[in-house]
Amino acid sequence: MSSLIVNERVLKHFNLSAKETMDHYLKMVDVDLSDYTFAGNYIWLSNSTGFYAIVNNTFCLFILSSGVLTMLLPPLGKQEDTYDAILECFEIMNAHNEDKRYSKIEYVHENILEGFLDYLEEGTVIFDMLKDFIIEKKLVDYIYKTDDLIDLKGNPYKVKRNEINRFKNVYPNYRIEILDKQAHGDKVLALFNKWVSDRTRHMPHEDSEVFLDGIYFERFAIKRLVNDYDKLDLIGIVIYIDDELKGFTVGERISENTSSVIIEKTDFEIFGCAQFIFREFSKILKERYGSEYINVGDDMGFENLKKVKMSYRPDKLIPKYTIYQK
């Protein structure tokens, strides 16, 4: 599907050709959420249909899923253009959807919500505006000081240090390489398939169905990441043990002082490998981008993932909101 027409408005297909345009508008938005990048959305939209349009001088990213049109991000651009763009985007979604209750704008940063309130027409009462919308807090992004992840100082990081030291003692012949599509692409996909098999084998049977539903989408995302890696301004590393690829991780710069980790996978059977590659990648992100902070995204509502991300002592938890119309 190359485009979608709603109320004579043409929504263009969201593909690699949209990168330059989206990047232009992202420069006008000062946020440190991991969702506000071209690559992050392009990769995870690999099994869905994305569309975009320029609405009131803002970049607007839509997703069409099961016949329902929603927005993956709020309009991106100058704050003074955002409020009117939000209203117009709801009109677009409502015109396509059977019920306006399906229409929503996800992953809204609190800075944009402030703009949503600040740029109302003169004389508008805040409560009058809110009576037309529901603003719901959803997940949070976990953001760490880069030096904390590298140094792992103090008692709170004692377990992490022990896991890394054990890994280095048991596997002294490891090596780290910068990810290269040609050299590592097939091995990255093979490791991911092994990771899925191992995780399925070790998890309770009642949890496996939900897990496999999510993996279906993640497999598409990793394939797209590998296929288009050289075009997405990403950086990644892989770790080898005895000449076998046992882990990989990929990230990008998302703001002047913050980078993100998009994905990380390690061999489930190599104890300490995940902790080790995370620390080594933190060093790479600091060296390459000078990043003071690293954002590892949200926990997708999974309690076990929340525990892991909290165990690294985040410096900031940045909330993300969803806007609905009443």
N, C-alpha and C positions, 0 to 999 in steps of 0.2 A: 504494500500500500504506500503510494508516494506522497499523498496528501489527504487531508480530511477537510471537508467544507461544512461549516456550521454557520447558518444565518449569513451566508455570503462571505464569511470570514474564512480565508484559506489558512489551515494549519499545516505547516510543512513537516515532512518526515524527519524525525530526529536521528541523524546519522553523522558520520565523520565530517561531512561538509558543514555542519552546524558549529563546529568547534570554535572557529575564529570569531563568529558572531557572539556565541555565549561567553567566551573569554573576555570580549570587549565589555560586556555588561557586568560581568562578575567583578571587574576592576572598580566599579562604582559602589560595590557593596562591601562594607568592612565587617566581616564575620569570620569566626574561626570554627564553624561547624564543618564536619567532614563531608556533608552532603552537597556543599556549595562548590562543586568542581564539575568540569565537563566529563572527565574520565570516570569519576565515581558513578555518575548517572548513566553514562553510555554503557559501561560494563554491566551494570545490574539491570539495565533495560533490555538485555540481549534476548530475553524470552517474552517480552511484552512489546507493545507498539507505542513508541513515543512520538509526540508531535510538538512543534513550537510555533510561536508567532510573536511578532513585535506589537505589543499593545500599549498605547499611551507612552511610547518611548521606553518600554521595559521589555526584557526578554522573559517570555512566559512558556514554561515547560509543562506539557500535558501528557497524560498517559491514558490510553484506551485499553481497558481490561474487562473482559466479559461484557462488552457493550456499554460500559459505564466510563464516562470521561471525567477525570479528576486532574488535579495539579500536584506534581511531585515537589515543587518549590513555590514560594511566593514570587510575584513578579520581581525581576532583578533589574535594578537601575537606580536612579536618583530617588531619594526619599520623597521628594515633592511630587513625583509621578506615581508613586506606589499605590496610594489609596484609590484613585480613580481607576487604575489598572485592575485592582482587586475587584472592584464593582463590575467592571466590564468582563473580567474573566468568569465571574459567577454567571453573568448573562450568557456567555458562550457555553459553559457547562450545562446550565439549566435548559438551554435550547436543545441540547443533544440528549440529555438524560430524561427518563420517564418521570422522575420525581426529583425535585430540587434537593431533597434530603440526601441524595447520593453525591451531590456536588461538594467538594471539599478542597482545601489547600493545605498540604502537609509540609512538615519540616520547616516551620516558620521560626526564625530566630527572634529572640526577644527585642533586639534592636529594631527589627522591621515592625514589630508590634508597636513600638514606641512611635515610629513614623506613621503607622496606621492611625494612631490617636492624634499625633501632633498636627497632621496636615488636613484635618477636617475643615470644612467650610466654616468661615467665621460665624459664630453664633450657634453652632451645633453643640448640643449638650452631649457629653460622653455617654450618659446612660441611654440617650435616644439612639445612638449608634449601636451600643451593645445589645439593645433589644432586638436588633435584626440579625445578630450573629452570636454564635457560640464559639468561644475560644477555649480549647481544651489542651491542657498540658499532657504531653505524651512521654517520650523517652528522653534520656539525657546523653550527651556525649561526654566521654571520659577524657580529660586533658591533663597531661603530666608535664612537670618540668623535665626537660631533656637530660639535664645533669643528674637528676635523681635516678633516672632509668639507667644511666651509665655508671654512676658511682655506687649505687645501691648501699648507701651508708646507713649505719645504725641498726638497732635491734629489729625494727619493722621489716627490714629486708634480709634478715638473717637466713631465712629459709631459701630465698632466691639465690643468695650467694652460695649456700651449700649445694643447691641443685646444679648451679653452673660449675662449681669446682668438681663435683662428682662427674659431670659430663666430660670435663677436660681431662680428668684422670683416667676415665674408662676409655675415652676415644681421643687419644693424643694425636692421632693421624687425621684429624678433621682439616678441612680447608674451606675458606669462604671465597666465593667468586661473585662479581657483579653479574646480575642476570642478563643473559643474552638470548634473544628469541631463537636464533638459529641453533645455538649450542645447547640450550636447556629446555626449549619449548616442549618437546615430546616427553622428556623426563619429568617435567613439572606436572603434566597431565597424568602420567603414570603414577606419580607419588600421590596425587589427589585421589585416584581410584583406589590405591592401597589404603589411604587414610579412611575413606568411606567404608571399605570392607572391614577394617580393624575396628572402627567405631561401632559399626552395626553388630559385630560379633560380641562386643563387650557390654552393650547396653541392654537394659531390660526389654523384653519383647514388646511390652505395651507401649514403649516409647519409640520403637523403630519406625512405625508408620509416619508419625509426625516428622521425625528426623529425615526420612527419605523424601518426603514432600519438599522440604527445604533444600535438600541436596540436589534435587532435580533442577532448581533454579541456579544454584551455586555452580553446578557443572557447566551450564551455559555461560555463566559469567566468566569463569576461568578460561574457557575456550576463547571467548572474545578478547579477554585480556592478553592471552598469548598471541592470538592472530594479529592484533592491532597494537601490540606493545610499543613498537617503535614510533607510533604516530600520536601517542597519548601523553607525552611529557611525564612519564613515570620513571621511577628508579626502583630496582629490586636487587636482592642478593639471594644466592643459593648456598647451601652447605652440603659438602660431600664428606662421607666417611668411607674409607677404603674404596674410593672411586665410585661410590654409589650416592646419588642425590637423595638426601634424607630430610631436606627442608627447604622452603622458599618463603619469601615475604616480599611484598610490593607496597610502595607508598608514593606520595607526591607532596609537593608544597601547596598549601592552601591559603596562606596569607604571608605577610611580611615576616612574621616571627613564629609561624606554626606550620608544621608538616603533619601528615596523617599516615597511618598504616591502614591500607585498604584491605589487605588479606594476608594471612599467615597460616601456613600448614607445615607440620613436621611429622616424621614417622612416629606413630603412636607408641611404638615399642622402644624408642630411644629416649631414655629418661634424661631430663634436663635439656634436651635439644631445643624445646620451645623457649625456655627462659634464656638460653644462650643466644639464639638467633635474634631474639627481641632486643637484647642488650647491644649486640653487634650492629643491628640495623639502626638503633638509636644513635650510635656513633657515626654511621654513614650519613644519616639525615642532618646531624649537626655539622659535619664536615662539608657536605654538599651545599646546604642551604643556610647554614648558620641559625638553625631553628632553636629558639628558646623553649618552645613547647612542642609536644607531640600529642596529637589527637588520635585515639584508637577507635572512634565511633561509639555507637551505643551497644546495649546488650541484647537488643531485639526482644526484650521481655523475658529472657531465659535466666532463671535464678543462678544456675551454675556459672554462666558467663559473667553475671554481675559479681559473683564472689571472686572470680579470677581478676577482673578489672579493678575491683576495690582493693584487692590484695597488693596492688602496686601503688597504693596511696595517691589517688588523683589530686592534683592541685586545684582543679576546677571541675565542676559538673555543670555543663551548659544545657539548659532545658530546650526542648523543641516542642512546638505547639502545632495544633491543627485547627483551622478555621472552618466552621460550617455556617450555612445560612439557616435561620429558623424558619 
